[in-house]
Amino acid sequence: MTFDYTSMGFYTFDALCRPVTEIPPRGDTYFVEELTMAVSGAAGSASIVAAKHGLSVQAVGGIGNDLMGDWVLRRLADFSIDTGLMQRVPEMTTSSSIVTTRPDGARPALHKRGATAGFYIEDTQIDQVLNTRILHIGGVGLMDAMDKGRNAEIMAEARARGITTTLDVFASTPEDLGLIRPLLANTDVFMPSEEEAMALSGLTDFEDIARFLLDQGARAVILTLGAQGAMYRDQHGARIDIPSYAIDVKCTCGCGDCFNAGFATGLHLGRPIEDCIRLGQASSAQNAMGLGSQAGVVSLQDTLEFMEKTPLREAVVEAVG
């Protein structure tokens, strides 16, 4: 295999600023302390964190023929990420966001949907997509062309070839479950946030949600629970609850996506599942300490040192309702 990790799906250009408490009225101007740019999205953030951790990474997605797309490609190249399958989608702009980060780290955003919806993997490109040890699909629900069966076909072929598969979503309604269900039978680890998982399932109790998603076919489910940590459940009955790290949060943009890459790093290193989850938590926590997806993640060595030195919060995994 050429690549350790292929991250396919949602790539977006983000402009972020903080702290923002409200949007200026009329034509007024408010001053902020920080402003930056980042490649983000469920596939974009994951690809960069995996590369920072030393994995050989392939990016697969869509961008527009615009300045934002130019910058996304340049930024991915900064981390030696292969962009041969990043498609310039005709008549579509690059998916882009303006993120107004609040003092508590919340990140209300204004998003322009773009080329994530238009890229498509042809039959002749599937071998290249699957020239990898781990396949991550991130952003189901925004990938209009790929969501119409192609993602499911690629996941099934990955499973047939013995490739480890992970999955994340961009989901907001129970109707999105119809896009997810065909992929789950060939998903090794499904990693939605608590909000996404509740939206997909229509449930509020975390144990019920995990059981529901396992019943859809996923071999394992990790619910990322923000400050409450993460919970792992699988088809064999394994139950692992990992608390979050005690940190001061600056921006939560991309935290779940960075978790996905940290988890994949553990898989790549052959670590036990619990260690993989801790690597995911550490990657997410470091991300939350900077502005812009992946800003706080530096290298695998830094992440491992962070894990050794940073205290954990008290373990609290509770149902919502």
N, C-alpha and C positions, 0 to 999 in steps of 0.2 A: 504494500500500500504506500502511495506517495504521501498522503496526509494523515496526521493524527486526528484531525477534527475538521469536519465540514459544517459550516453554519449557514443554513439556507432559509431565506424568508425576508423578514422586515428589516430593511436598512433605511435609516432616516438621518437627515441633517438637522441638528438641534442648535438653536441659539438660546442660551440660558443666562438669566440674571437673578441676583438676589441682593438683599431681601426685598420682597415685594409684598406689600400689605393690601394694596388696591391699585387698580388701573387709574391713571390720572384722568380727571374729567376734562371735557372740552379739548382744548389744545394745550393743556398744561404739561409740564415736565417734572417728573420726580427723579431724584438721583439715587443710584444704587451703588453698592460697594464692589460688586463683582459682576463681570460679564464674560462669557466664554462661548466657544463652539465645540461641538462633539459629534462624532458618529454615534448614533444611538439606535434603538429598536431591538426587538427580541432576538434578532440574529446579529445585528451590528455590534451591540455591546458585548455579546458573548464571544464573538470572533476576536475582538481586541483583547479581552481579558485572557482568553486561551493563549493567544500569541504572546502576551506579556509573561505568561507562565511557562513559555518555552515550547509550546506545542507547535507543530507545523500545521498551518490553518489555511483552509480554502473558503473564500466568501462566494456565496451564490445568491443573487437577488437582482433587483432592478433599480436603475437610476435614470434620470432624465438627461437630455442634452442641454445642460444648464450649468451655471457656476457652482451650484450646490453639489451636483453630481461630480463635477471636476474635483471639488474639495474632498468629497467622500472617498474617491479613488486615491487621491494623494495621501489622505490620512491613513487609509488601510495599508498603503505601501510603506508608510513610516514604520509599520510593525512587521514588515515582510510577509504580509498576508497575500496569498495568491488571488488575483481578481479576474482571472481569465473567464470566469462564468458570471461576472457582473455585467448584466445586459443594459445597454442604452435603449430604452423603450421609446419608439417614435411617438411623437405627439403627447407625451406625458412628462410632467415635471418630476423632480426628485421629491420623494416624501419628505416633508420638512415640518419642524415644530418651533414655536416660540414658547419657552418654558419660564413661567413666572414663579420662581421658588420662594415659598413663604418662610418666615423666620423659624418655623418648627420643622422645616424640611419637606413639607408637602409641596407638590409641584403641579399646580393647575397649568394646563398647556392649551395652546391654540395650534391645531394640526391641519396641515394641507395634505390630503391624501394624494398619492402620486404613483410612481412607477412600480412600487411593490404590488400594486393591483394588476399590472400588465405583463410582468415577465413570465416566461414559460420555458420549461425544460423540454427540449425535443428528444425524440428517441435516440438520436445520435449522440446526445450529451449525457445520457444516463450513466454510462460507464465512467465518465469523468467525475460526475457528482459522487459516485459510489467508490471512488478510488481513495477510500478513507477507512480508518478504524472506528471512528465514532461519527454518526450522522445526527446533527441537531436540526430540527425544523422549528423555527420560532416565528410566530406572527400569524398563525392560522386564524382566519376571520378577516384579514386585510388583503390576503393573496387571492384576489378574485379569479384570475385565470388558473392558478395552480390548485385552488380549493375545489375546483369542479372535477375532482377525481385524480388529478395528476399526483398530488401529494401522497394520496393513499397508495397509488401504484408504485411510487418510488420507495415508500416505507416497506411495502411488501417485498420488493426486490432486495432492499437492504437486509431484511430479515432472512431471505433465502440465501444471501451471501455471507451470513454470519456477522454482519456489522452491528455494533451496538447502536441503538436508536434512542434518542431523547426528544421530547416534545414540549413546546410551550405555545401559548395562545394569545390572541388579543380578543377577548370574549366579553360581552356585556349582557347577553340575553340567553334564556334557555334555548332559543332557536339555533344558536351557534353550535349546540351539541350535535346537530346533524352534520356539521362539517368535521367535527372532532372524532365522532364514533368510528368512521371507517378507518382511521389511522391507529386507533388504540390497540387493535388486535396485533399490531406489529410494532408496538412501542414498548421498549424495555423500561423506561422511566418517564412518567408524565409529571411535569413540574409546574402546575398553575399556582398563582397567588390565591390567597383565601377569597378575595373578591371575585376573581375569575371562576374559581371552583364553585362558589355559591351561586353565581349567575348561571353556570352551565347546568348545575344539578337542581336548582330550585330549593336546596336544603340549607340549613344553617348550622347543624351540629357537625363538627369536623369529622368525627368517627363515621357518621352516616355518609358524609360526602366522600370520604376515602373509600368506603365500601361500595358506594354507588359507582365511582369511577373504576374501581377494580372490576366490578361486574360488567363494565363496558368492554373489558378485554385487556387493559393495561397490566403489565406484569408487576409494576410497582408504581406507587404514587407518592410524590413529595408535595405537601402543601407548605408554601412559604408564608409565614404568618407575621411578618414584620417584627415588631419588638417582642412578640411572643416566641420567636424562633422558627423552627421547622419540624414537621412530623413526617415520618416515613412509614408506609404500610405496604406490604406486598402480598402476592398470591399465596405465599407459603406461611403467612401469619406473622411475619416479622414486624415488630413495632419498635421504632426508634424515635425518641423525642429529644431534640437538641435545642437548648436555649440560645438566645441571641447574645452577641457581645455587648458589653456595657460601654457605649461610646456616646459622644456628642454628635448629633446628626446635623449635617449641613444641608444635604439635598438627597432625596430618596429616588431621584430619577435613575432608572436602569438597575435598581438593586436586585430585582428578581432575575434579570438577564445576566448580571454578573454572578449571581448564585449558580446559574446553570453552567457557566464556564468553569467556575471553581469546582463544582461537582464533577464535571468532565475531566478536569485535571487529575482529580483523585482516581477516576477510572483509568486514565492513561498511565498513572503511576502504579496501578495495581493495588491501591489501598483498600482496606475493608470499607464497606458501605458507610459505617459511622464516620470514618475519617473523611470520606468523600463529602458527606453532608457538612462536616465541620469546615472543610476547605471552601465549600459553597457559602457557608455563613460568614467566613472570614473575608471572602471576596466581596460579598454584599456589604458587609460592615465597612470595609475600607472605601468602597464606592460611596457610601453614605457620608463619609467624612470630607468629601471634596465636592466641587461644583462641576457637574457634567459627567455623564456616564463614563466609568472606568477611571476617573481622575485620581482617585485615591489608590488604585492598584498600580504597583510598580513592577514587581517581579515575583517569581515563586519564592525565592528566598525571603523577601520582605513579607510575603503572606504567611509563610511558616513562622517567622519571627513574631509577627502580629498575633498568631494563634497562641504562641508560648507566653506572651507578655500581657495580653489583654484579658481582663476578667470577664466572666460570663454573668449575665443577669440571672436572677432566680428563675428556675424552670417553671413556666406557666403556660400550659396549653389547655385552653378552655373552649367549650362550645360557645357560639355566639347567641344561640337561642335555646 
